[in-house]
Amino acid sequence: MGILLTLAIIVACGFFVAQEFAYMSVDRSRIAAQAEKGDAQAKRVQAITRRTSFMLSGAQLGITVTGLLIGYVAEPLIGQSLGTLLGGTGLDPAVSVFIGTAGALILATIVTMIFGELYPKNLAIASPEPLARALALPTRLYLLAFGWLITVFDKAANALLRLLRIEPLEDVDASATARDLEAIVEESRASGDLPDELSLMIDRILDFPQRDVEHAMVPRSRVDSVTPETTIGEVRALMASAHTRYPIVGPEDSPVGVVELIDLLRGPHPDDEPVSAIMRDAVVIPTSMPLPEALARMQRTRNELACVVDEYGNFDGILTLEDLSEEVIGEISDEHDLDIHEAVSVGDNQWTLPGDIHLDEVERLIGFDLPFDDAETIAGLVISLHGDLPAEGTTIRADLPAKPSETIQGLEIERWLEIVVETVERHVPSQLIVRLCTSEPETDDDADPAHDIERDEVNR
């Protein structure tokens, strides 16, 4: 009878341990989606996870009580039997009792740790949702039956917290920041659970709210524009071989309107008539406007092209819906993008890059952050580090921050980019060769096989 009682207490301890870890590990968003579909078990699980602090207090109460009961029951059951057995060997009765008691506690601790603590904990971590569903009904009944006692302990603990000027929380904050999501995406990509293309797109989506118009716009040097005096015939000829929309820039270098192909098709217009007669108002936005706000403005006004101005009101470029899409899905090439050059890998840790590639794309390519905030593109970075407009063949070194998690015997690994200007157009680098270089610190035991293993781990 005593053995059965001990086993029952160990099972009860395992129930509370499994309860604690299952409801802390379960995917709440998945449970919420299933509860919305009418899943009764999911609704019970959701009700428990909405009061995490209360559930944890109940689990801790159960674990504490069962732990005490195991010691109370196991000592007389096992200890006295073992003491009596040892007493028959001629040992001193006091020694027999001591050995019996110690043996009972050790045996009870081992059995409880394995079957009452570690096994249910590991099971809950490995299969949180099935276990949370299975325990939902008994857990709710337990919390209803002993809720009054749990509340008493909770209020006492919360009062102590408030004495320390700490406000207790009823639930665990399960929300994730953009930085948390980036870390999750990176871990999933590294483990192979998330394809590289999908992880790259998610990374861009998370970066989108932090980007401004200057990051995505087409700079003025690459924009074809017309003046208010340009004739409709000239614009018609341009649209026949190039774009379907043109910004109209006035004499003071300020955008005054936009002309679209549909404006030419709406009626017969004399070829010698100025385009200002049919132009529409331009959506004008500053370079500093966040991209989500720019997108909302363009959607609200139903425009696919916005004119960008700098802080002085001068025309600085254009922003199109295609540019905004490229911030999420990457470069989109069409028949008008004949001069677009993409990043090309030309060897291990070596790439040929266009000068106008943004630094965030370079970071994704090399797998390391660039500590440079005063440039938008790799060409801008080279100009900033060089301090002048570089000539073809100029080589620049850009040091990368060390990763504290990657060391060899406590010494940091040095990394830098070696950037070679391959071609220059309009005075700025248009194509560059970028190499990711690594220098491992020298140590006194480079010949040690164990050191070689550690070095291999870092290189991987």
Secondary structure, 3 states (H helix, E strand, C coil): CHHHHHHHHHHHHHHHHHHHHHHHHCCHHHHHHHHHCCCHHHHHHHHHHCCHHHHHHHHHHHHHHHHHHHHHHHHHHHHHHHHHHHHCCCCCHHHHHHHHHHHHHHHHHHHHHHHHHHHHHHHHHHCHHHHHHHHHHHHHHHHHHCHHHHHHHHHHHHHHHHHCCCCCCCCCCCCCCHHHHHHHHHHHHHHCCCCHHHHHHHHHHHHHHHCEHHHHCEEHHHCCCECCCCEHHHHHHHHHHCCCEEEEECCCCCEEEEEEHHHHHCCCCCCCCEHHHCCECCCEEECCCEHHHHHHHHHHHCCCEEEEECCCCCEEEEEEHHHHHHHHHCCCCCCCCCCCCCCEEEECCEEEEECCCEHHHHHHHHCCCCCCCCCCEHHHHHHHHHCCCCCCCCEEEEEECCCCCCEECCEECEEEEEEEEEEEECCEEEEEEEEEEEECCCCCCCCCHHHHHHHHHHHC
